[in-house]
Amino acid sequence: LFWRAVREKRPPVGVAEAFVGRGSLSAVERMQIYRAAYWARHERCLRETYPCVLACVGDAQFRQWVAQYVEACPSRAGTLE
């Protein structure tokens, strides 16, 4: 459920019940933070790896390609290293 909550655009059913909110953040809001960090790490890594592609196609297109790539080819490892 954690993996799906991080990778999917909308939180899957059960996130609010399975995870704990803390302070002013609900469980869903906390998972959105993890989701944003997951996608940002992948984008940063690919930007650093392919700076020439980024320069050629521009930020918006590159970001779209990153999303498509990560969606189609999710990492099987716990880290990007």
N, C-alpha and C positions, 0 to 999 in steps of 0.2 A: 504494500500500500504506500509506503514511503517513496519507493522508486517511482511508482505511477504518479504520486502527488508532485514530485519534483519535475518529472518529464512532461506531463500532460498540461495543456493550456488551462483547463478547468479542473479544479480539485475533484478527484473521484469521490463517489459516495462512500461515506464512512470516515472521512478524514476528521471531521469535527468530533466524532465519537472515539476514534482510536488514538488521537493525539491530545496533548494537554495544552490549554491556553496558559498564558502567564502574564500577570499584570494586566495591562490594557489590551494585550494582543490575544485574539482568539486562536484556536488551534489552526484554523484555515489561514489566518494572517501570518502565523509563524511559518507554516509550510510555504507560503508565497515568498517569504524571505529566502528560504532554502532554494526554492525554484529559481528565483532571480539570480542567486549566487551561482547555481549550477550552469545556467545558460551564459552568464557573464564570463565565467572561467573558460568555457569552451570558446567563446568568441575571442577573448583576449589571446588565448593560445594560438588560434588560427590566424589572427591578425599578425602575431609575431612570427609565425611560420611562413605566411604568404603575403609579405608587405607589397610585393610588386603587383600581385593580383588585386589587392585592396586599392592600390594607387590607380590601376587601370580601370576598374569598374566602379569605384566610388563606394562610399560608406553604406548607402541604402541597399545597393545591390549585393554588396558583400555580406551584410547582415542577413539578408534574405537567404543567400546561399548557405551561410553558416547554419541557420535554422533548418533548412532543408537537409543539409548533410547530417547534422546531429540527430535529427528525427529519423533519417533513413539508416544511419550507422551509429547507433548509440555505443558509447564506450562499454567495454566489458570489464574494465578495471575500476578499482575504487579511486584511482588518481589519474591525472593526465600525464604523468611522467612516464 
